[in-house]
Amino acid sequence: MQRIVLRTPIRAPFKEVADRFDENLFEALAPKFPKMRLDRHDPIAEGAEVHLRLGPMQQRWVSRLYNVKRSAEAFSFEDEGTTLPFPLRKWHHEHRVVAREEGQAAEIIDDMRFSTGWWLTDWLAKPVLTLLFSQRKPKYVAYFEQSR
């Protein structure tokens, strides 16, 4: 399994950031390429699901959420891909929002693990996935800081 970890500092109160992790945020994070269509986005809870279609071939991506945790200093949940687009075979994404500066700021941590089933395509996919998910960083900042 390959691993990608992205950290995004947010200058907005932790509680506000954690409370706004929802379908609206998910749609705001959508990449321009590949084109994404959201078919289903359950509220974040144990067993919730997210269903997407990606690209011109409308490949399905279904993830199930679990391990949802919330405290005064952290909010996290994990999603596991149950139906994945080619070439992915395994996908695990831990989403964490951590309080910083006594709750007056936050840090969003995207910790992803994936596998295509073959080391060479894993090696080729990692920079592509890193680039795609790195596009979320300025979108997080705009969503949480500029919409205040």
N, C-alpha and C positions, 0 to 999 in steps of 0.2 A: 504494500500500500504506500502510495505517495502522500505527502502531507504539505498543505499550504496553510500558513497562519497569517492573517492580516489584522492589524490593529488600527483603529480609527479613533483619535481623541475628539470628543464633542464638547463644545462650550455651551452646554444646556444642562439643567438639573437632571440628575440621574433618574428620579421618579418619572419625570416627563418623558425622557427617552424610553425607559422601560415600558411605560404605559402606551406608547405609540407604536409598538411593534405589532403591526396588524396588516390587513390586506392593502390598505392605502400605501403603507411604506413599501410593501412588496412590489406593488405596481410602479412606485416611484423609482425603485432600484432596477427595473427591467432594462436589459441592455438594448441598444439599437440594433445590434447584430449578435447572435441570431435573433430574429423576430420571435417574440414570445407571446403566446396567448394563454391567459389564466382561465382555466375551466372551473377550478374549485379552490377555495382557500378557507378552510375552517378556522374559527378563532383558536388561538394557541392554547392547547390543552392536551393532556395525555390521549394518544390515539387519534388526534386530529390529522387531517390529510391535506396536502396541497397537490393539485393536478395541473400540469402545464402541457403545452404543445410548443415545440421549438422548431424554428427554421422552415424553409419552404416545403420540407417533407412532413412537417407537422408531427415530428417524433414525440412520443409521450414520455413524460417524466412525472412519476408519482412518488411522493415522499410521505412517510408517516412520522409524526412528532411523538416524542416521549421524553422522559426525564425532565419535566418542566419544574423549575425551582425558582422561588422568589423570596428574597429577604430584603432587609433595609439597605444592604450594600451590593446586592447582585441579583440579576435575573438571567436565567439561562434555560435553554431547551436544545434538544438534539433532533435532527431529522435523518432518517435512513431512507435511501432510495429503494423503492420496491419494484418500480418499473423505470428503466433508465434508457436514455438515447444512446445510440451507437457512438463511440466505442466503449462507453462506460459499462462496467459490470458490477462495481461496488461503489457506493457513495455514502459517506457519513459526514454530517456537518453539525458542529456544536456552535451555537450562537450564545455569546455571553455579553451582557451589559454590566459593567462594573462601575460603582460609584468612585469618583475622584473628588478631591478638594472638598471633603466633608459633604458630599452629595450635591455640590453646586456644579459639577461637571461629571462627565461619564466617558468611558472608553468602551467601544464596541469591538469585540474580538470574534472574528470568523475563523474557526479552526476546522479545516476540511481534510478529509482523508478519502482517497479514491483509488480505484484500480480498474484497468482495462483488461486485466488478465494476462498481460504480456509486458515485460519490462521495457521493451522498445517503444511501444505505444504509450506506456505510462510516462516515459521520458519525454516523448514528443507532446503529450497532452498537458504536462505540468505547466510549461510557460503559457500555453493558450488559456488554460483555466485560470492561471494567476492573473493574466491580463484581463480576462473577462470579469473576474471577481474584484480586481483592483479598481475597476470603474465604479464600484459601489462607494468607495471612500469619499469622493467629492459629492456624490449624491446623498450620502448620509449627512454630511456637513450641511448641505443646502436644505435638506428636509428638516433637520432638527434646529439649526441655527438661524437660517434666513426666514423660516416660516413663523418665527416667534413674534 
